[in-house]
Amino acid sequence: MSIKVLSIDDDPSMTELLILLLRTRGLEVITANSGEEGIQKVRELNPDVVVLDLMMAEVDGWKVCSTVRKFSKVPILILSALDTPGMVASALDAGADDYLIKPVPSSVLVAHLQNLARRARSLAPKQEIITKPLAIY
């Protein structure tokens, strides 16, 4: 099963790089180049995982994360150059599920994305299977 990844970063060169890296690994990639656009695409496209940058103009990654958490349980992986413990803690407090520091090897990024998607799928409610025969009257 393919993993649908939404990359939210206001730097188009970063989202293009993620498209190249992740598509070669078999992942489907959708991009948004602003926080507002990213929030809208989470609502509309229901991605399996979100890759989110923190430092964005207007609506930053913390705001995107906390807003998405109000309506979705989609796993959010922060991919940021900010590497201070306080930044990591504040991102996780805002609702992020994972945090990687740029630059990160593509194999590590893919492994984290697959892990988040696998965990989210395993926690998704299962469809109830009716095992009793239906009574026919």
GISUL-V59741 format. One record per helix or strand. SS is the DSSP state (A for helix, B for strand). FROM is the first residue (numbers start at 1). LEN is the number of residues. If there is no record, write none. Layout:
SS/FROM/LEN  SS/FROM/LEN
//
This chain:
B/4/5  A/12/12  B/28/5  A/35/11  B/49/4  A/61/9  B/75/6  A/85/9  B/98/4  A/106/18
//
